[in-house]
Amino acid sequence: MKRPDKNARLLLILLAFIIVMIGMAYASVPLYRLFCSATGFGGTTRRVALETNGASPASEQARPVAAPQPRDRWVTVTFDGNVDSALPWDFGPDVKSIRVKLGEVANITYHAHNRGTETVVGTATFNVQPDKIGSYFDKIQCFCFTAQVLKAGETVTLPVQFYVDPALADDHQTDDVQNITLSYTFFRDKDQSKAHAAMPPMPDMKTKP
């Protein structure tokens, strides 16, 4: 086989490989998100349901865990909020930071305000820094689990309940961690059907006989 033919064949193989990998990437997004939630990969927090609070892990798609036992190590958790330019919302934490013990269940809130002129559905992405803390940051309740629907001019309070796994104290690779940042970014959801469903019905303009 001539060298040009070999090069052309190699190019076709590489293109086919790239196309297959891209297809697999799109198909595996749900699996990738599940993997990140389970392992904390890339600073992704984990979702849990405490067995003592009556939660239903099956319906909440959360990992059932026993109530954590606080340990005598403190960390400062700082909260951050961002909004994509395509979403006309104001969004941010109601407290800048809190100091908690490992295993201590904490409750904080964010707020969101729709300054636009129409009902919009928003979805929040999230992560923690440093990345190596992701597998130790457990969320019990979070507005990021579902899409949020805000009417024009509406303001809502968005709760977050979490704890930092006490097992963090046994991981000596995290001995230097004293500060953790929990960050959210809201985006305009691609599926706006919930926004249309939330709109009031149009008045009947038919003329009575």
C-alpha positions as CSV (number, residue, x, y, z in Angstrom):
1,M,0.0,0.0,0.0
2,K,1.3,3.4,-1.0
3,R,2.1,5.9,1.8
4,P,-0.7,8.3,0.8
5,D,-3.2,5.5,1.0
6,K,-1.9,4.6,4.5
7,N,-2.2,8.2,5.6
8,A,-5.8,8.5,4.3
9,R,-6.8,5.2,6.0
10,L,-5.2,6.4,9.3
11,L,-7.0,9.7,9.0
12,L,-10.4,7.9,8.4
13,I,-9.7,5.7,11.5
14,L,-8.9,8.7,13.6
15,L,-12.0,10.6,12.5
16,A,-14.2,7.5,13.1
17,F,-12.7,7.2,16.6
18,I,-13.3,10.9,17.4
19,I,-17.0,10.6,16.2
20,V,-17.5,7.4,18.4
21,M,-16.0,9.1,21.4
22,I,-18.1,12.2,21.1
23,G,-21.2,10.0,20.8
24,M,-20.3,8.1,23.8
25,A,-19.6,11.3,25.7
26,Y,-23.1,12.5,25.1
27,A,-24.7,9.2,25.8
28,S,-22.8,8.8,29.0
29,V,-23.6,12.2,30.6
30,P,-26.1,10.7,33.1
31,L,-23.7,7.9,34.0
32,Y,-20.9,10.5,34.3
33,R,-23.0,12.6,36.7
34,L,-23.9,9.6,38.8
35,F,-20.2,8.7,38.9
36,C,-19.2,12.2,40.0
37,S,-22.0,12.3,42.7
38,A,-20.9,8.9,44.1
39,T,-17.2,9.6,44.1
40,G,-16.9,13.4,44.4
41,F,-14.8,13.5,41.2
42,G,-13.9,17.0,40.1
43,G,-15.2,18.6,43.3
44,T,-18.7,17.2,42.8
45,T,-20.6,17.0,46.1
46,R,-22.4,13.8,47.1
47,R,-26.1,13.4,47.7
48,V,-27.2,11.5,50.8
49,A,-30.3,10.7,52.8
50,L,-30.0,10.4,56.5
51,E,-31.7,7.2,57.7
52,T,-32.9,9.0,60.8
53,N,-34.8,11.8,59.1
54,G,-37.5,9.7,57.3
55,A,-36.1,10.3,53.8
56,S,-36.8,7.9,51.1
57,P,-33.4,7.2,49.3
58,A,-35.1,5.4,46.4
59,S,-37.3,8.4,45.5
60,E,-34.7,11.0,46.2
61,Q,-31.9,9.1,44.3
62,A,-29.8,9.6,47.4
63,R,-27.3,7.3,49.1
64,P,-28.7,6.2,52.6
65,V,-26.3,6.9,55.4
66,A,-26.5,6.9,59.2
67,A,-26.5,10.2,61.0
68,P,-22.9,11.5,61.2
69,Q,-21.1,11.7,64.5
70,P,-19.4,15.2,64.8
71,R,-15.7,15.2,65.4
72,D,-13.5,17.8,67.0
73,R,-12.1,19.4,63.9
74,W,-13.4,22.6,62.4
75,V,-13.5,23.9,58.9
76,T,-14.8,27.1,57.4
77,V,-17.3,26.7,54.5
78,T,-17.6,29.7,52.2
79,F,-20.5,30.1,49.8
80,D,-20.4,31.5,46.3
81,G,-23.2,32.2,43.7
82,N,-23.0,33.0,40.0
83,V,-25.5,33.5,37.2
84,D,-25.0,32.8,33.4
85,S,-25.6,36.0,31.3
86,A,-28.5,34.3,29.5
87,L,-30.5,34.1,32.7
88,P,-32.0,37.4,34.0
89,W,-31.7,36.5,37.7
90,D,-30.0,37.8,40.8
91,F,-28.6,35.0,42.9
92,G,-26.4,34.6,45.9
93,P,-25.9,33.2,49.4
94,D,-27.6,34.8,52.5
95,V,-24.4,34.2,54.5
96,K,-20.9,34.5,53.3
97,S,-19.4,31.6,55.3
98,I,-19.9,29.5,58.4
99,R,-17.6,27.5,60.7
100,V,-18.7,23.9,61.3
101,K,-17.3,20.7,62.9
102,L,-16.8,17.7,60.7
103,G,-20.1,15.7,60.8
104,E,-22.1,18.7,62.0
105,V,-25.3,19.1,59.9
106,A,-25.6,22.7,58.8
107,N,-28.4,24.7,57.2
108,I,-27.9,27.7,55.1
109,T,-29.9,29.5,52.4
110,Y,-29.4,31.2,49.1
111,H,-31.8,33.7,47.4
112,A,-32.8,34.1,43.8
113,H,-34.8,36.9,42.1
114,N,-36.1,37.0,38.6
115,R,-35.7,40.6,37.4
116,G,-36.9,39.6,33.9
117,T,-40.4,40.1,32.4
118,E,-41.3,36.4,32.0
119,T,-41.4,33.2,33.9
120,V,-38.1,31.3,33.5
121,V,-36.8,27.9,34.5
122,G,-33.2,27.8,35.9
123,T,-30.9,25.0,36.8
124,A,-27.9,25.2,39.1
125,T,-24.6,23.4,38.7
126,F,-22.3,23.1,41.7
127,N,-18.9,22.0,43.0
128,V,-16.6,22.4,45.9
129,Q,-13.0,23.5,46.2
130,P,-10.5,22.1,46.7
131,D,-11.5,19.2,44.4
132,K,-10.2,16.6,46.8
133,I,-13.0,17.5,49.3
134,G,-15.8,16.6,46.9
135,S,-16.1,13.0,48.2
136,Y,-16.4,14.3,51.7
137,F,-19.0,17.0,51.1
138,D,-22.5,15.5,51.6
139,K,-25.7,17.3,50.7
140,I,-28.9,16.2,52.3
141,Q,-31.1,18.9,50.8
142,C,-30.4,21.3,48.0
143,F,-32.2,23.5,45.5
144,C,-29.8,22.2,42.9
145,F,-31.5,18.8,42.9
146,T,-34.3,20.1,40.8
147,A,-35.0,22.9,38.3
148,Q,-36.3,26.2,39.7
149,V,-39.2,28.1,38.2
150,L,-39.4,31.8,38.9
151,K,-42.1,34.1,37.7
152,A,-41.3,37.7,36.6
153,G,-40.3,39.7,39.7
154,E,-40.5,36.7,42.0
155,T,-37.9,36.2,44.8
156,V,-37.4,32.8,46.5
157,T,-35.4,31.4,49.4
158,L,-33.3,28.3,48.4
159,P,-32.3,26.0,51.3
160,V,-29.2,23.9,51.5
161,Q,-28.5,21.3,54.2
162,F,-25.2,19.6,54.3
163,Y,-22.3,18.2,56.4
164,V,-18.6,17.5,55.9
165,D,-18.0,13.8,56.3
166,P,-16.1,13.0,59.6
167,A,-14.0,10.6,57.6
168,L,-12.1,13.6,56.3
169,A,-10.2,13.6,59.5
170,D,-8.7,10.2,58.7
171,D,-7.5,11.2,55.2
172,H,-4.1,12.7,55.8
173,Q,-4.0,14.1,52.3
174,T,-6.6,16.6,53.5
175,D,-4.8,17.7,56.7
176,D,-4.0,21.0,55.1
177,V,-7.7,21.8,54.4
178,Q,-9.2,24.4,56.7
179,N,-11.4,26.2,54.1
180,I,-13.9,24.8,51.7
181,T,-15.8,26.8,49.0
182,L,-19.3,25.6,47.9
183,S,-20.1,27.3,44.6
184,Y,-23.2,27.4,42.4
185,T,-23.9,28.7,38.9
186,F,-27.4,29.1,37.6
187,F,-28.1,28.6,33.9
188,R,-31.3,29.0,31.8
189,D,-32.7,25.5,31.5
190,K,-33.0,24.1,28.0
191,D,-36.4,22.8,28.9
192,Q,-38.7,25.7,29.6
193,S,-42.0,23.7,29.6
194,K,-42.4,24.2,33.4
195,A,-42.3,28.0,32.7
196,H,-45.2,27.7,30.3
197,A,-47.1,25.5,32.7
198,A,-46.7,28.1,35.4
199,M,-48.2,30.9,33.3
200,P,-51.8,31.8,34.0
201,P,-54.4,30.7,31.4
202,M,-55.4,33.2,28.7
203,P,-58.8,34.8,29.3
204,D,-61.6,33.6,27.2
205,M,-62.1,36.3,24.5
206,K,-65.2,34.8,23.0
207,T,-68.1,37.1,22.8
208,K,-71.1,35.9,24.6
209,P,-74.3,35.5,22.5
